[in-house]
């Protein structure tokens, strides 16, 4: 069960809990909380303890064999994750990833420190190095707009017509739409205008699939 589904279920099944009460506890507009509870607004890691405190329950990740997502426990110990799994927000680059969270970076890749932590996309399940990025400019409009969240699976090659992230050997990272490849070249197209681009294989350091957006 995803985090937002667990929150919604707990409120629905627990007398005295309401969306409006949760909004007040989090200092948020009720409309924002409503979007959050239906997966239309991602939940920041630092918001999880506030949510748990209001619900009186703990959202805890379980092993991959049990589904990779959280079970409900009645142990409100001030956080969704054990001390060994919780990202350490006071130490720069967050420490150990939990099974539920992935780091978010600004721009096109993983340069710099993580600026946020969000629930992993279902298609990133099992990927230890999965991450997401915030689009921070209008260079990919109308495909992606500034502020959008894009989920990356570093180990998954893109399918034809799927969005992808290409890193060249000079360290440049850009989003494209994948069109295929040969032993010599990788064929992609620009997201903003559909212009075809051919990249020599020897210039490409990494080719990663985009598996979702939010």
N, C-alpha and C positions, 0 to 999 in steps of 0.2 A: 504494500500500500504506500502510495506516495505521501509525502509530508502534508501537502495541502488537503488531500483526501482524508488523512487521519485527523487533522484539525477539524474539518467539517463534520466528520462522523462523531467525534467526541462532543462537539457542541450540540449536535442533534440529539444525542443519546443521554446527555447529562443535564438534569434539571438545574436551572439557575444560570446556565451558560448561554450566552447569546453572541451573535456577531457584533452587535453594538457594544457589548461589554468588552469583547476582545479589542475592538477599535479603541475604546477608551484606555484600556490597559497599555496599549502600544503607542498611544498618542497619535493615532492615525484617523483619517477620514473614513467613515464606515464604507463608503463606496470603494475605497482603495482596498480595504480588508475583504470586501466581497469579491473583487477581482482576484485577490490573492488566493481565496478559498476555492476558486474554480480554475486555477492554473494559469490565469491571464496576467499575473504579476509574480515574478520570482521572489522567493523568501530568502532574505539575507541571513547568513549564519549567525550574526550578532542578534537577530530578532528572535531566534529559536528559544533562548532562555526566557524572554518576556512572554512568549506564547505558552511555554510549559508552566510558568508561574501562574498564569491566569487559569489554565486548564487543570492544574494540579496533577498532571500526568507527564511522563517522560517519553519522548520519541527516541528510540534506540535502534541503531543499525544492527542487523543480524548477519550471519555468515552467508556467503554466496550460495551455499547449498540450500539455505532456507529461503532463498529468493532475492537476496541482496538489498532488500529494503527493510523498513522498520517494523517492529512489533510494538504494541502498546504495553507499557509497564506502569504500574502504579507507584513508581519510585521517583518522585520529583526531587532530584538531587541538584537541580540548578542547571541542567544542560541536557542536550539530546545525545551527547556522545561521551564515552568514557574519557578519563584524563589522557589515556595513551593514544586515543584516536582523534581528540578534538583539535582542530587547527589552532595554533598558538598565534593569536593576532598581535601579541606584544613583541614578537621576535622577528619582525620583518617578513621575509618569505615564510609563509605558514609551514608548520612542521608536517606531521604525518597526516595524510589524507584519510578521512573516514571512507567507508564504502559509499556513503550517501553524497559526499561533497566533492566538487572539483574546483580548481582555482580559475579565476577570471582575470584576464589581462587586458590592457588597453591596446587598441590598434589591431595589427594583423598577426600577432604571434606572442611568444613567451618571453620576449625581452623585457627586462625590468621586473619589479616585484608584483606579485598578485595584488589586485585592487579590490577583489571581492571573492566570495565563495558561494557557490550555488549548488542546488541538487543536480546530479548528473542526468543527462538525457537517457531515456531507455536504451537507445542504440549505442551508448557508451558503456553500458554495463559490462564489467569484466576487463575494461581497458584501464590499466594502472596509470597510464600517462595522459588520460583524457583531460581536456581543458576547454575553456570557452573564452571568447574575446568580445569586448564591447566595440562596436563600430564607432569611431570617433570623428568621422568626417563624412562629407557627402560624395566622396569619390566613387561609391558603388551604387548610387541612386540611378534608377528607381528600384533596383533589386534589394539593396539594404540601405536603411537610413541611419543617421547618427543616433546612437543610443541603443540600437538593437543588440541583442545578445545572440552570438553565433557559436554553436557547439562543434568542436573538432574531435575527430577520432584519428590520432596520429598513426595507428597501425593499420587502418583500413584504406585500401585503394579506392578511388572514386569510380562509380559507374559512368558510362557515357550519358551526357546531359545532366550530370550531378554537379553541384557546386563543389569546389575544392580549394584548398590553400596550397600554394606553391612557394617553396623556399628555394631560392637560387644560391649558388655557392658564395656569392658576395654578401649573403645575409639578408637580402631583400625578400620580403614576404608579401604576397598579393593573392587576393581571391579571384578565381576565374570559374568558368563553366568548362568541365572536362569534355573533350571530344574524341579522345583516343590517343594511341601512341604506337610507335614502331621502335626498332632497336636504335634508331638514330634520333628521333624527335618525339616530343610530347605536344599534342595539339589541344589548344584551349581557346576560349573566346572571352573577350572583355565583358564583364557583367553590365557595365553602364551603356554600352552601345552595340554589343554583339560582334565587334570586330575580331576576326580570326587572328590568332597568335600562334606561332610555332616556336617552341623552345627546344634547343639542343639537349639531348639527354645528359651530356657531360656537364651542362651548366646547372642542372637541377639537383639540389641536395635532398629535398623531401617533397613528397606529393601526398597530401592528406585529404580525406573525405570530410565534407561538411555534412553532419548528420541531423542538424536541427537548428531552429532559431527560436527566439523568445523575446 
